[in-house]
Amino acid sequence: MSLKQRLTDDMKAAMKSGEKDRLGVIRLINAAIKQREVDERIVLDDSQVIAALEKMLKQRKDSLNQYEAAGREDLAGIERYEMTVLQDYLPAQLGAEEIDAIIDASIAEVGASGPKDMGKVIALVRPQVAGRADMGSLSELVKRKLASLG
């Protein structure tokens, strides 16, 4: 079943069971997907839907940090809930060991010798971890590993 179909089915289930909060988040997700499809005049496949979900998750994380800094626990709670719903539709996150193994294999494959090869390594790692790891922390890990080489 495609991710878009799963979202539609879950939206119907949330309507039937009266889960208003979950329904609202699923509608936000569907609206973001539909907006991108209309703007770009394409039909999104699962990988593009995952990219849209990742973008929404990153926005929620940024908002959460701002709300917590401002002491707005009421709004921070809403962001946390939306993040949990978004994460339900993303692939399972990779563990630290798995990410390290992928980075090490990519460094070896590219023949990276230092920080100047970061672009090559990231280009190889990104498709392998898409939707399953935070790209910001991944970039930092690659940078540290390459710095230790050169």
DRENNUSE-255661 format. One line per field, with one value per residue (C-alpha): residue number from 1; residue in three letters; x, y, z. Coordinates in Angstrom, 1 decimal, always signed. Each point is the difference from the previous one (the first is absolute). Example, Ala and Ser with C-alpha at 12.3 -4.5 7.8 and 13.67 -1.06 7.14 Angstrom:
2
lumza = [1, 2]
vexke = [ALA, SER]
east = [+12.3, +1.4]
north = [-4.5, +3.4]
up = [+7.8, -0.7]
This chain:
150
lumza = [1, 2, 3, 4, 5, 6, 7, 8, 9, 10, 11, 12, 13, 14, 15, 16, 17, 18, 19, 20, 21, 22, 23, 24, 25, 26, 27, 28, 29, 30, 31, 32, 33, 34, 35, 36, 37, 38, 39, 40, 41, 42, 43, 44, 45, 46, 47, 48, 49, 50, 51, 52, 53, 54, 55, 56, 57, 58, 59, 60, 61, 62, 63, 64, 65, 66, 67, 68, 69, 70, 71, 72, 73, 74, 75, 76, 77, 78, 79, 80, 81, 82, 83, 84, 85, 86, 87, 88, 89, 90, 91, 92, 93, 94, 95, 96, 97, 98, 99, 100, 101, 102, 103, 104, 105, 106, 107, 108, 109, 110, 111, 112, 113, 114, 115, 116, 117, 118, 119, 120, 121, 122, 123, 124, 125, 126, 127, 128, 129, 130, 131, 132, 133, 134, 135, 136, 137, 138, 139, 140, 141, 142, 143, 144, 145, 146, 147, 148, 149, 150]
vexke = [MET, SER, LEU, LYS, GLN, ARG, LEU, THR, ASP, ASP, MET, LYS, ALA, ALA, MET, LYS, SER, GLY, GLU, LYS, ASP, ARG, LEU, GLY, VAL, ILE, ARG, LEU, ILE, ASN, ALA, ALA, ILE, LYS, GLN, ARG, GLU, VAL, ASP, GLU, ARG, ILE, VAL, LEU, ASP, ASP, SER, GLN, VAL, ILE, ALA, ALA, LEU, GLU, LYS, MET, LEU, LYS, GLN, ARG, LYS, ASP, SER, LEU, ASN, GLN, TYR, GLU, ALA, ALA, GLY, ARG, GLU, ASP, LEU, ALA, GLY, ILE, GLU, ARG, TYR, GLU, MET, THR, VAL, LEU, GLN, ASP, TYR, LEU, PRO, ALA, GLN, LEU, GLY, ALA, GLU, GLU, ILE, ASP, ALA, ILE, ILE, ASP, ALA, SER, ILE, ALA, GLU, VAL, GLY, ALA, SER, GLY, PRO, LYS, ASP, MET, GLY, LYS, VAL, ILE, ALA, LEU, VAL, ARG, PRO, GLN, VAL, ALA, GLY, ARG, ALA, ASP, MET, GLY, SER, LEU, SER, GLU, LEU, VAL, LYS, ARG, LYS, LEU, ALA, SER, LEU, GLY]
east = [+0.0, +1.4, +0.6, -2.7, -2.5, +0.9, -0.5, -3.4, -1.0, +1.3, -1.9, -3.3, +0.7, +0.8, -3.3, -2.0, +1.7, -0.3, +3.7, -0.1, +3.6, +1.4, -2.5, +1.3, +3.6, -0.8, -1.9, +3.0, +2.2, -2.4, -0.3, +3.8, +0.2, -2.8, +1.5, +3.4, -1.8, -1.9, +3.0, +2.3, -2.7, +1.1, -1.3, +2.2, +1.4, +0.8, +3.5, -1.2, -2.8, +2.7, +2.0, -3.1, -0.5, +3.6, -0.4, -3.1, +1.8, +2.9, -2.4, -1.6, +3.4, +0.9, -3.3, +0.3, +3.4, -1.4, -3.0, +2.1, +2.4, -3.0, -1.5, -3.2, -0.5, -3.6, +1.2, +3.1, -2.4, -1.9, +3.2, +1.1, -3.3, +0.3, +3.6, -1.2, -2.7, +2.5, +2.5, -2.6, +0.2, +3.8, +2.1, +1.6, +3.1, +3.4, +2.1, +3.4, +1.9, -1.8, +0.6, +3.7, +0.2, -1.6, +2.3, +3.1, -1.0, -0.7, +3.4, +1.8, -2.0, +0.8, +3.6, -0.5, +3.2, -1.3, -2.7, +0.3, -1.7, -3.1, -2.3, +0.8, -0.5, -3.3, -1.2, +0.5, -1.4, -3.1, -2.1, +0.9, -1.3, -2.8, -2.9, +1.9, +2.5, +0.2, +2.0, +1.4, +1.6, +1.0, +1.9, +1.8, +1.0, +1.4, +1.9, +1.6, +1.0, +1.5, +1.9, +1.6, +1.3, +1.6]
north = [+0.0, +3.4, +2.6, +2.3, -2.8, -0.8, +3.7, +0.0, -3.2, +1.3, +3.3, -1.9, -2.1, +3.1, +1.5, -3.1, -0.3, +3.7, +0.6, +3.8, +0.7, -2.8, +0.8, +3.6, -1.0, -2.5, +2.7, +2.3, -2.7, -0.6, +3.7, +0.3, -2.9, +1.4, +3.5, -1.4, -2.1, +3.0, +2.4, -2.4, -1.6, -3.5, -3.0, -0.7, -3.5, -1.4, +1.4, +3.5, -0.4, -1.0, +3.1, +2.2, -1.7, +0.5, +3.7, +0.3, -1.8, +2.4, +2.9, -1.5, -0.5, +3.6, +1.3, -2.3, +1.5, +3.5, -0.7, -1.6, +2.9, +2.4, -2.2, -0.8, -3.5, -0.1, +0.6, -2.3, -2.8, +0.4, -0.1, -3.1, -1.7, +0.9, -1.3, -3.4, -0.2, +1.0, -2.6, -2.7, +0.4, +0.2, -3.2, -1.3, +2.0, -1.5, -0.7, +1.7, -3.2, -0.3, +3.6, -0.3, -3.1, +1.8, +3.0, -2.2, -2.0, +3.2, +1.5, -3.1, -0.2, +3.7, -0.3, +3.1, +1.4, +3.0, +2.7, +1.1, -3.3, +0.7, +0.7, -3.3, -1.9, +1.7, -0.6, -3.7, -0.2, +2.2, -2.5, -2.9, +1.8, +2.2, +0.2, -2.2, +2.4, +3.7, +1.6, +2.8, -2.4, -2.3, +2.8, +0.7, -3.7, +0.0, +3.2, -1.4, -3.3, +1.8, +2.4, -2.9, -1.3, +3.1]
up = [+0.0, -0.9, +2.7, -1.5, +0.1, +3.6, +1.0, -1.7, +1.8, +3.4, -0.6, -0.5, +3.1, +2.1, -1.2, +1.0, +3.4, +0.8, +0.4, -0.8, +0.7, -2.1, -2.8, +0.0, -0.3, -2.8, -1.8, +0.3, -1.5, -2.9, -0.6, -0.2, -2.5, -2.1, +0.0, -1.3, -2.6, -1.3, +0.2, -1.9, -2.2, +1.0, +1.9, +3.0, +0.6, +3.4, +0.1, -0.8, +2.6, +2.6, -1.0, +0.6, +3.4, +1.0, -0.9, +2.2, +2.8, -0.2, +0.2, +3.1, +1.7, -0.7, +1.3, +3.1, +0.8, -0.3, +2.1, +2.7, +0.1, +0.4, +2.7, -2.0, +1.1, -1.3, -3.6, +0.5, +0.9, -3.2, -2.0, +1.8, -0.8, -3.7, -0.1, +1.3, -2.6, -2.8, +1.3, -0.4, -3.8, -0.2, -0.3, +3.2, +1.0, -0.4, +3.0, +0.6, -0.9, -3.3, -0.9, +0.9, -2.2, -3.0, +0.4, +0.3, -3.1, -1.9, +1.0, -1.2, -3.2, -0.9, +1.2, +2.1, +1.6, +1.9, +0.4, -3.7, -1.0, +2.2, -3.0, -1.6, +3.2, +0.8, -3.6, +0.6, +3.5, -0.5, -2.1, +2.3, +3.1, -1.4, +2.5, +2.5, +1.5, +0.8, -2.8, +2.2, +2.5, -2.9, -1.6, +3.3, +0.3, -3.5, +0.6, +3.2, -1.6, -3.0, +2.3, +1.8, -3.4, -1.2]
